[in-house]
Amino acid sequence: MAHTAFKYDEAIEIADDFEDLIDTDFSINALTYFIENVLVSPYTEEDKTLFLSNFRVSRDKEGATGFYKGDKFDVIVLAYDVDDESSFIHIDIQTFVKQMGITYHFP
């Protein structure tokens, strides 16, 4: 699903708006996930994958994007399956709010 890229400042503001999701759970397709974090990440999937790999090792939100020189960002919900804590997923915030029926006006 295509979604809008954000400027860095917009992504920071959006992530702050959704930080209350951290330490809550949600269900998708009969699986329950626990939200570990809401993160600003690079926009492209390739860069997002590298960011997530860096973040899982460092746990440093800003440091994990040190490699990224682009100007398009995303906000992602990072969660794990409550039945398998080694099984992580990430969902872009625009898809997440649509799936959860949350009303939010993105820039």
FIGU-828327 format. One record per residue: x, y, z of N, C-alpha, C, CB in turn; residue in three letters. Coordinates in steps of 0.05 Angstrom, whole numbers. Glycine has a CB too. Layout:
site n.u=X, n.v=Y, n.w=Z, ca.u=X, ca.v=Y, ca.w=Z, c.u=X, c.v=Y, c.w=Z, cb.u=X, cb.v=Y, cb.w=Z, aa=ALA
...
***
This chain:
site n.u=17, n.v=-23, n.w=0, ca.u=0, ca.v=0, ca.w=0, c.u=18, c.v=25, c.w=0, cb.u=-19, cb.v=0, cb.w=24, aa=MET
site n.u=14, n.v=42, n.w=-19, ca.u=30, ca.v=67, ca.w=-21, c.u=20, c.v=86, c.w=1, cb.u=28, cb.v=80, cb.w=-49, aa=ALA
site n.u=39, n.v=100, n.w=12, ca.u=32, ca.v=120, ca.w=32, c.u=51, c.v=143, c.w=29, cb.u=34, cb.v=108, cb.w=61, aa=HIS
site n.u=44, n.v=165, n.w=42, ca.u=59, ca.v=190, ca.w=39, c.u=84, c.v=190, c.w=56, cb.u=41, cb.v=213, cb.w=47, aa=THR
site n.u=106, n.v=200, n.w=44, ca.u=130, ca.v=205, ca.w=59, c.u=128, c.v=231, c.w=74, cb.u=155, cb.v=205, cb.w=40, aa=ALA
site n.u=143, n.v=233, n.w=96, ca.u=142, ca.v=257, ca.w=113, c.u=170, c.v=270, c.w=113, cb.u=134, cb.v=250, cb.w=141, aa=PHE
site n.u=170, n.v=296, n.w=118, ca.u=194, ca.v=310, ca.w=124, c.u=202, c.v=301, c.w=152, cb.u=191, cb.v=342, cb.w=122, aa=LYS
site n.u=228, n.v=304, n.w=159, ca.u=238, ca.v=295, ca.w=185, c.u=222, c.v=307, c.w=208, cb.u=267, cb.v=302, cb.w=188, aa=TYR
site n.u=218, n.v=333, n.w=208, ca.u=204, ca.v=347, ca.w=230, c.u=175, c.v=337, c.w=232, cb.u=204, cb.v=377, cb.w=225, aa=ASP
site n.u=162, n.v=332, n.w=209, ca.u=135, ca.v=321, ca.w=210, c.u=135, c.v=293, c.w=223, cb.u=123, cb.v=319, cb.w=181, aa=GLU
site n.u=154, n.v=276, n.w=215, ca.u=156, ca.v=249, ca.w=226, c.u=160, c.v=249, c.w=256, cb.u=178, cb.v=233, cb.w=212, aa=ALA
site n.u=177, n.v=267, n.w=265, ca.u=182, ca.v=270, ca.w=294, c.u=156, c.v=277, c.w=309, cb.u=204, cb.v=291, cb.w=300, aa=ILE
site n.u=141, n.v=296, n.w=298, ca.u=116, ca.v=304, ca.w=311, c.u=96, c.v=282, c.w=311, cb.u=105, cb.v=328, cb.w=296, aa=GLU
site n.u=94, n.v=267, n.w=289, ca.u=75, ca.v=245, ca.w=287, c.u=83, c.v=223, c.w=307, cb.u=74, cb.v=233, cb.w=258, aa=ILE
site n.u=108, n.v=216, n.w=308, ca.u=118, ca.v=195, ca.w=327, c.u=111, c.v=204, c.w=356, cb.u=148, cb.v=190, cb.w=324, aa=ALA
site n.u=115, n.v=229, n.w=362, ca.u=108, ca.v=239, ca.w=389, c.u=78, c.v=236, c.w=394, cb.u=117, cb.v=269, cb.w=392, aa=ASP
site n.u=62, n.v=242, n.w=374, ca.u=33, ca.v=240, ca.w=377, c.u=24, c.v=212, c.w=383, cb.u=19, cb.v=250, cb.w=352, aa=ASP
site n.u=39, n.v=192, n.w=374, ca.u=31, ca.v=164, ca.w=377, c.u=48, c.v=149, c.w=398, cb.u=34, cb.v=150, cb.w=351, aa=PHE
site n.u=64, n.v=163, n.w=414, ca.u=81, ca.v=149, ca.w=434, c.u=64, c.v=135, c.w=455, cb.u=100, cb.v=169, cb.w=446, aa=GLU
site n.u=39, n.v=144, n.w=459, ca.u=22, ca.v=130, ca.w=478, c.u=15, c.v=102, c.w=470, cb.u=-4, cb.v=146, cb.w=482, aa=ASP
site n.u=20, n.v=94, n.w=445, ca.u=16, ca.v=67, ca.w=437, c.u=36, c.v=47, c.w=448, cb.u=16, cb.v=65, cb.w=406, aa=LEU
site n.u=59, n.v=57, n.w=456, ca.u=80, ca.v=40, ca.w=467, c.u=70, c.v=26, c.w=492, cb.u=106, cb.v=57, cb.w=473, aa=ILE
site n.u=76, n.v=1, n.w=494, ca.u=68, ca.v=-17, ca.w=516, c.u=38, c.v=-23, c.w=516, cb.u=75, cb.v=-4, cb.w=542, aa=ASP
site n.u=26, n.v=-22, n.w=492, ca.u=-2, ca.v=-31, ca.w=489, c.u=-2, c.v=-54, c.w=468, cb.u=-21, cb.v=-7, cb.w=479, aa=THR
site n.u=-24, n.v=-67, n.w=465, ca.u=-26, ca.v=-88, ca.w=446, c.u=-48, c.v=-84, c.w=426, cb.u=-29, cb.v=-115, cb.w=460, aa=ASP
site n.u=-47, n.v=-98, n.w=404, ca.u=-68, ca.v=-98, ca.w=384, c.u=-69, c.v=-125, c.w=370, cb.u=-63, cb.v=-75, cb.w=363, aa=PHE
site n.u=-90, n.v=-130, n.w=356, ca.u=-93, ca.v=-156, ca.w=342, c.u=-97, c.v=-151, c.w=312, cb.u=-117, cb.v=-172, cb.w=353, aa=SER
site n.u=-84, n.v=-169, n.w=297, ca.u=-87, ca.v=-170, ca.w=268, c.u=-88, c.v=-200, c.w=260, cb.u=-64, cb.v=-155, cb.w=253, aa=ILE
site n.u=-108, n.v=-207, n.w=245, ca.u=-110, ca.v=-235, ca.w=235, c.u=-108, c.v=-255, c.w=258, cb.u=-89, cb.v=-240, cb.w=214, aa=ASN
site n.u=-122, n.v=-251, n.w=280, ca.u=-123, ca.v=-269, ca.w=303, c.u=-96, c.v=-271, c.w=318, cb.u=-131, cb.v=-296, cb.w=294, aa=ALA
site n.u=-77, n.v=-254, n.w=312, ca.u=-52, ca.v=-254, ca.w=327, c.u=-51, c.v=-228, c.w=343, cb.u=-27, cb.v=-255, cb.w=308, aa=LEU
site n.u=-40, n.v=-230, n.w=367, ca.u=-38, ca.v=-206, ca.w=384, c.u=-9, c.v=-197, c.w=385, cb.u=-48, cb.v=-212, cb.w=413, aa=THR
site n.u=-5, n.v=-171, n.w=381, ca.u=22, ca.v=-159, ca.w=381, c.u=24, c.v=-139, c.w=403, cb.u=28, cb.v=-146, cb.w=353, aa=TYR
site n.u=48, n.v=-137, n.w=414, ca.u=54, ca.v=-117, ca.w=435, c.u=72, c.v=-96, c.w=422, cb.u=68, cb.v=-131, cb.w=460, aa=PHE
site n.u=64, n.v=-71, n.w=425, ca.u=79, ca.v=-49, ca.w=413, c.u=103, c.v=-42, c.w=430, cb.u=60, cb.v=-24, cb.w=409, aa=ILE
site n.u=126, n.v=-46, n.w=419, ca.u=151, ca.v=-40, ca.w=433, c.u=159, c.v=-11, c.w=429, cb.u=173, cb.v=-58, cb.w=423, aa=GLU
site n.u=154, n.v=0, n.w=405, ca.u=163, ca.v=27, ca.w=400, c.u=149, c.v=39, c.w=376, cb.u=193, cb.v=28, cb.w=396, aa=ASN
site n.u=149, n.v=65, n.w=374, ca.u=139, ca.v=80, ca.w=351, c.u=164, c.v=97, c.w=342, cb.u=114, cb.v=99, cb.w=357, aa=VAL
site n.u=173, n.v=92, n.w=318, ca.u=199, ca.v=102, ca.w=309, c.u=197, c.v=118, c.w=283, cb.u=218, cb.v=80, cb.w=306, aa=LEU
site n.u=214, n.v=138, n.w=281, ca.u=219, ca.v=152, ca.w=256, c.u=240, c.v=136, c.w=241, cb.u=228, cb.v=182, cb.w=260, aa=VAL
site n.u=233, n.v=129, n.w=216, ca.u=252, ca.v=113, ca.w=200, c.u=254, c.v=124, c.w=172, cb.u=242, cb.v=83, cb.w=199, aa=SER
site n.u=275, n.v=115, n.w=158, ca.u=276, ca.v=123, ca.w=129, c.u=251, c.v=113, c.w=115, cb.u=302, cb.v=111, cb.w=116, aa=PRO
site n.u=245, n.v=125, n.w=92, ca.u=220, ca.v=119, ca.w=78, c.u=220, c.v=93, c.w=62, cb.u=213, cb.v=141, cb.w=60, aa=TYR
site n.u=242, n.v=88, n.w=47, ca.u=242, ca.v=64, ca.w=30, c.u=245, c.v=38, c.w=46, cb.u=264, cb.v=67, cb.w=9, aa=THR
site n.u=234, n.v=17, n.w=35, ca.u=235, ca.v=-9, ca.w=49, c.u=263, c.v=-18, c.w=53, cb.u=219, cb.v=-30, cb.w=34, aa=GLU
site n.u=280, n.v=-14, n.w=33, ca.u=308, ca.v=-23, ca.w=35, c.u=322, c.v=-8, c.w=58, cb.u=324, cb.v=-17, cb.w=9, aa=GLU
site n.u=319, n.v=18, n.w=59, ca.u=331, ca.v=34, ca.w=81, c.u=318, c.v=28, c.w=108, cb.u=329, cb.v=64, cb.w=75, aa=ASP
site n.u=292, n.v=23, n.w=107, ca.u=277, ca.v=16, ca.w=132, c.u=288, c.v=-10, c.w=144, cb.u=247, cb.v=14, cb.w=126, aa=LYS
site n.u=294, n.v=-30, n.w=126, ca.u=304, ca.v=-55, ca.w=135, c.u=331, c.v=-52, c.w=149, cb.u=307, cb.v=-75, cb.w=112, aa=THR
site n.u=348, n.v=-35, n.w=137, ca.u=375, ca.v=-30, ca.w=149, c.u=371, c.v=-15, c.w=176, cb.u=392, cb.v=-14, cb.w=130, aa=LEU
site n.u=353, n.v=5, n.w=176, ca.u=348, ca.v=19, ca.w=201, c.u=339, c.v=1, c.w=223, cb.u=326, cb.v=41, cb.w=196, aa=PHE
site n.u=320, n.v=-17, n.w=217, ca.u=310, ca.v=-36, ca.w=237, c.u=332, c.v=-55, c.w=247, cb.u=287, cb.v=-52, cb.w=226, aa=LEU
site n.u=349, n.v=-63, n.w=230, ca.u=371, ca.v=-80, ca.w=238, c.u=390, c.v=-65, c.w=256, cb.u=387, cb.v=-90, cb.w=213, aa=SER
site n.u=396, n.v=-40, n.w=249, ca.u=413, ca.v=-23, ca.w=267, c.u=400, c.v=-18, c.w=294, cb.u=419, cb.v=3, cb.w=253, aa=ASN
site n.u=374, n.v=-13, n.w=293, ca.u=359, ca.v=-7, ca.w=318, c.u=358, c.v=-31, c.w=336, cb.u=331, cb.v=2, cb.w=312, aa=PHE
site n.u=354, n.v=-54, n.w=326, ca.u=352, ca.v=-78, ca.w=342, c.u=379, c.v=-84, c.w=357, cb.u=345, cb.v=-103, cb.w=326, aa=ARG
site n.u=401, n.v=-76, n.w=344, ca.u=427, ca.v=-80, ca.w=356, c.u=433, c.v=-57, c.w=376, cb.u=449, cb.v=-81, cb.w=335, aa=VAL
site n.u=428, n.v=-32, n.w=368, ca.u=437, ca.v=-9, ca.w=384, c.u=416, c.v=1, c.w=404, cb.u=445, cb.v=13, cb.w=366, aa=SER
site n.u=390, n.v=-3, n.w=397, ca.u=367, ca.v=9, ca.w=412, c.u=369, c.v=39, c.w=413, cb.u=367, cb.v=-3, cb.w=441, aa=ARG
site n.u=383, n.v=51, n.w=394, ca.u=387, ca.v=80, ca.w=392, c.u=372, c.v=90, c.w=368, cb.u=418, cb.v=87, cb.w=390, aa=ASP
site n.u=350, n.v=104, n.w=373, ca.u=332, ca.v=114, ca.w=352, c.u=347, c.v=131, c.w=332, cb.u=309, cb.v=129, cb.w=363, aa=LYS
site n.u=362, n.v=151, n.w=342, ca.u=375, ca.v=170, ca.w=324, c.u=400, c.v=156, c.w=311, cb.u=384, cb.v=195, cb.w=339, aa=GLU
site n.u=415, n.v=142, n.w=327, ca.u=439, ca.v=129, ca.w=316, c.u=433, c.v=108, c.w=294, cb.u=454, cb.v=115, cb.w=338, aa=GLY
site n.u=410, n.v=96, n.w=296, ca.u=403, ca.v=75, ca.w=276, c.u=398, c.v=87, c.w=248, cb.u=378, cb.v=61, cb.w=285, aa=ALA
site n.u=393, n.v=113, n.w=247, ca.u=389, ca.v=126, ca.w=221, c.u=415, c.v=140, c.w=211, cb.u=367, cb.v=146, cb.w=222, aa=THR
site n.u=437, n.v=137, n.w=225, ca.u=462, ca.v=151, ca.w=218, c.u=471, c.v=147, c.w=189, cb.u=484, cb.v=141, cb.w=236, aa=GLY
site n.u=465, n.v=124, n.w=177, ca.u=473, ca.v=119, ca.w=150, c.u=456, c.v=134, c.w=129, cb.u=471, cb.v=89, cb.w=145, aa=PHE
site n.u=432, n.v=142, n.w=137, ca.u=412, ca.v=152, ca.w=118, c.u=417, c.v=182, c.w=111, cb.u=384, cb.v=149, cb.w=130, aa=TYR
site n.u=419, n.v=187, n.w=86, ca.u=424, ca.v=215, ca.w=76, c.u=400, c.v=226, c.w=61, cb.u=448, cb.v=215, cb.w=58, aa=LYS
site n.u=378, n.v=212, n.w=61, ca.u=354, ca.v=221, ca.w=46, c.u=338, c.v=241, c.w=62, cb.u=336, cb.v=197, cb.w=40, aa=GLY
site n.u=317, n.v=251, n.w=49, ca.u=300, ca.v=271, ca.w=62, c.u=270, c.v=262, c.w=64, cb.u=301, cb.v=297, cb.w=46, aa=ASP
site n.u=265, n.v=236, n.w=59, ca.u=239, ca.v=225, ca.w=62, c.u=238, c.v=205, c.w=85, cb.u=229, cb.v=211, cb.w=35, aa=LYS
site n.u=219, n.v=209, n.w=103, ca.u=217, ca.v=193, ca.w=127, c.u=190, c.v=180, c.w=130, cb.u=224, cb.v=209, cb.w=151, aa=PHE
site n.u=189, n.v=161, n.w=147, ca.u=164, ca.v=147, ca.w=154, c.u=163, c.v=145, c.w=184, cb.u=162, cb.v=119, cb.w=140, aa=ASP
site n.u=140, n.v=138, n.w=194, ca.u=137, ca.v=131, ca.w=223, c.u=126, c.v=103, c.w=223, cb.u=117, cb.v=151, cb.w=238, aa=VAL
site n.u=139, n.v=86, n.w=239, ca.u=131, ca.v=58, ca.w=240, c.u=125, c.v=49, c.w=269, cb.u=153, cb.v=40, cb.w=228, aa=ILE
site n.u=107, n.v=31, n.w=270, ca.u=100, ca.v=17, ca.w=295, c.u=116, c.v=-9, c.w=295, cb.u=69, cb.v=13, cb.w=299, aa=VAL
site n.u=133, n.v=-12, n.w=315, ca.u=149, ca.v=-36, ca.w=318, c.u=136, c.v=-53, c.w=340, cb.u=179, cb.v=-30, cb.w=325, aa=LEU
site n.u=128, n.v=-78, n.w=333, ca.u=114, ca.v=-95, ca.w=352, c.u=123, c.v=-123, c.w=350, cb.u=84, cb.v=-93, cb.w=348, aa=ALA
site n.u=118, n.v=-139, n.w=371, ca.u=125, ca.v=-167, ca.w=369, c.u=100, c.v=-184, c.w=377, cb.u=148, cb.v=-174, cb.w=388, aa=TYR
site n.u=100, n.v=-208, n.w=367, ca.u=79, ca.v=-228, ca.w=372, c.u=80, c.v=-236, c.w=401, cb.u=81, cb.v=-253, cb.w=353, aa=ASP
site n.u=59, n.v=-233, n.w=416, ca.u=59, ca.v=-239, ca.w=445, c.u=65, c.v=-269, c.w=450, cb.u=33, cb.v=-231, cb.w=458, aa=VAL
site n.u=60, n.v=-286, n.w=430, ca.u=65, ca.v=-314, ca.w=433, c.u=93, c.v=-322, c.w=424, cb.u=45, cb.v=-330, cb.w=418, aa=ASP
site n.u=107, n.v=-304, n.w=411, ca.u=134, ca.v=-309, ca.w=401, c.u=149, c.v=-282, c.w=401, cb.u=134, cb.v=-322, cb.w=373, aa=ASP
site n.u=162, n.v=-275, n.w=423, ca.u=175, ca.v=-249, ca.w=425, c.u=198, c.v=-245, c.w=406, cb.u=185, cb.v=-246, cb.w=453, aa=GLU
site n.u=206, n.v=-266, n.w=392, ca.u=227, ca.v=-262, ca.w=372, c.u=216, c.v=-255, c.w=345, cb.u=244, cb.v=-288, cb.w=370, aa=SER
site n.u=189, n.v=-255, n.w=343, ca.u=176, ca.v=-250, ca.w=317, c.u=166, c.v=-221, c.w=317, cb.u=152, cb.v=-269, cb.w=313, aa=SER
site n.u=182, n.v=-203, n.w=305, ca.u=175, ca.v=-175, ca.w=303, c.u=162, c.v=-168, c.w=276, cb.u=200, cb.v=-158, cb.w=306, aa=PHE
site n.u=144, n.v=-148, n.w=278, ca.u=133, ca.v=-137, ca.w=253, c.u=136, c.v=-107, c.w=255, cb.u=103, cb.v=-145, cb.w=250, aa=ILE
site n.u=135, n.v=-94, n.w=232, ca.u=133, ca.v=-64, ca.w=233, c.u=111, c.v=-57, c.w=213, cb.u=160, cb.v=-51, cb.w=225, aa=HIS
site n.u=96, n.v=-36, n.w=220, ca.u=74, ca.v=-26, ca.w=204, c.u=77, c.v=4, c.w=202, cb.u=46, cb.v=-35, cb.w=216, aa=ILE
site n.u=75, n.v=15, n.w=178, ca.u=76, ca.v=44, ca.w=176, c.u=52, c.v=55, c.w=190, cb.u=78, cb.v=53, cb.w=146, aa=ASP
site n.u=55, n.v=79, n.w=201, ca.u=34, ca.v=91, ca.w=218, c.u=8, c.v=96, c.w=202, cb.u=44, cb.v=116, cb.w=230, aa=ILE
site n.u=11, n.v=103, n.w=177, ca.u=-13, ca.v=108, ca.w=161, c.u=-30, c.v=83, c.w=157, cb.u=-6, cb.v=120, cb.w=134, aa=GLN
site n.u=-17, n.v=61, n.w=152, ca.u=-32, ca.v=36, ca.w=150, c.u=-43, c.v=27, c.w=177, cb.u=-13, cb.v=14, cb.w=139, aa=THR
site n.u=-27, n.v=31, n.w=198, ca.u=-36, ca.v=24, ca.w=225, c.u=-61, c.v=39, c.w=233, cb.u=-14, cb.v=30, cb.w=245, aa=PHE
site n.u=-62, n.v=65, n.w=229, ca.u=-86, ca.v=80, ca.w=238, c.u=-110, c.v=72, c.w=222, cb.u=-81, cb.v=110, cb.w=235, aa=VAL
site n.u=-106, n.v=66, n.w=196, ca.u=-128, ca.v=57, ca.w=179, c.u=-139, c.v=30, c.w=189, cb.u=-120, cb.v=55, cb.w=150, aa=LYS
site n.u=-121, n.v=11, n.w=195, ca.u=-129, ca.v=-16, ca.w=204, c.u=-143, c.v=-15, c.w=231, cb.u=-105, cb.v=-34, cb.w=205, aa=GLN
site n.u=-134, n.v=4, n.w=248, ca.u=-144, ca.v=5, ca.w=276, c.u=-168, c.v=24, c.w=278, cb.u=-123, cb.v=14, cb.w=295, aa=MET
site n.u=-175, n.v=38, n.w=256, ca.u=-198, ca.v=57, ca.w=257, c.u=-193, c.v=82, c.w=273, cb.u=-222, cb.v=43, cb.w=268, aa=GLY
site n.u=-167, n.v=90, n.w=274, ca.u=-160, ca.v=114, ca.w=289, c.u=-162, c.v=138, c.w=270, cb.u=-130, cb.v=112, cb.w=300, aa=ILE
site n.u=-174, n.v=160, n.w=280, ca.u=-176, ca.v=184, ca.w=264, c.u=-151, c.v=201, c.w=270, cb.u=-202, cb.v=200, cb.w=270, aa=THR
site n.u=-137, n.v=208, n.w=248, ca.u=-113, ca.v=225, ca.w=251, c.u=-109, c.v=239, c.w=224, cb.u=-87, cb.v=209, cb.w=260, aa=TYR
site n.u=-103, n.v=264, n.w=225, ca.u=-98, ca.v=279, ca.w=200, c.u=-68, c.v=283, c.w=196, cb.u=-113, cb.v=307, cb.w=201, aa=HIS
site n.u=-57, n.v=269, n.w=177, ca.u=-29, ca.v=270, ca.w=171, c.u=-23, c.v=295, c.w=155, cb.u=-19, cb.v=245, cb.w=157, aa=PHE
site n.u=2, n.v=306, n.w=158, ca.u=10, ca.v=329, ca.w=142, c.u=11, c.v=322, c.w=113, cb.u=37, cb.v=340, cb.w=151, aa=PRO
***
